[in-house]
Amino acid sequence: MAAPKCCFDHILPRDLLRPVVTVPGTAGRRRAIAPRGKSWMNGSTLRVRFMGGTAAEQAKAREQALWWSEVANLRFEFGNAPNADIRISFDEDDGAWSTIGTDARSVPFNQATMNLGFLDGGTAAHEFGHAIGLAHEHSSPVGGMEWNRPVVLRDMAGPPNFWDAETVEHNVFFRYSMDQIHGTEFDPDSIMLYAFPAEWTLNGESTHANDVLSQLDREFIAGAKMYPRNRPGLPAAVPLTVGGTRVEADIGRPGEEDLFRFRAGDDGVYVIETRGPTDVYMKLFGPNSATALLEEDDDSGYGLNPRISAPLMAGEYFVQVRHYDRSEGTGRYTVGVKSR
């Protein structure tokens, strides 16, 4: 039996080098895992550019991308923008792969962030799942597959993948650490789970091919940890004045994301920080873009507060603040920006 076609998961080196942390007493498995810090701003419009492909291939990719936007508070805008957030090639010799979420902003604009070398079943939907921040279920640190490593290495070295040992380690055996992911219960029907034969596992466990979004896929991507449809589009941005009075704010309900904006009048170094007892997480986008992620931070400020200090060009910037615990966290804080 031939090995299944598998997606080449583009994980940044800084994530691969992190140690795996196990949690004693943790049981069960988690589905549709989402690496922390890689989701786009809730309500974003993501620009998509095709770098080749036939009309039929492009149409299929467009159709399956919309499976996600039908349930999540995200919109895809297909066009030829040179600085598109997602850029898709169709190289048959490069398999199927995608960067994960905002990792795409680390790729030069003249290079693809996704390749659809084959379009079997729900492959395009699977890769768009990566593009909006989801990882493979088998990369979960909780439970997961008990790999029969010699057999996997042997089969993946042959057709249709022809992967060397390092590539298999990267894409099949790699697991995130607990503090890197969000997730829910295991879902054998998830579009983010590939079909693996029983001989690939030590306990004879296998999975089956999934060509459409499952109900749990739909619930997870529209849930508080990802892209809830509390309101369509981006939330209204509260203005911040550089060097002005700090703005009082409140995460009033779990999953809420507050959005602020400020204008950098000149090129220079700017410091954005929160204060208060609430454990919040901050992302900085710009200039003049709500999807161009520049920096993000958790606890570099005082206590549990984030602090971003970055050289910025003149222009408008967006600051997103949410509670670290998107499932249950609430609380008050203040936010301000100053130049140095």
Summary of the structure (lengths in Angstrom):
residues: 340
radius of gyration: 20.6
end to end distance: 63.0
largest distance: 66.7
contacts: 1099
relative contact order: 0.17
helix: 21%
strand: 29%
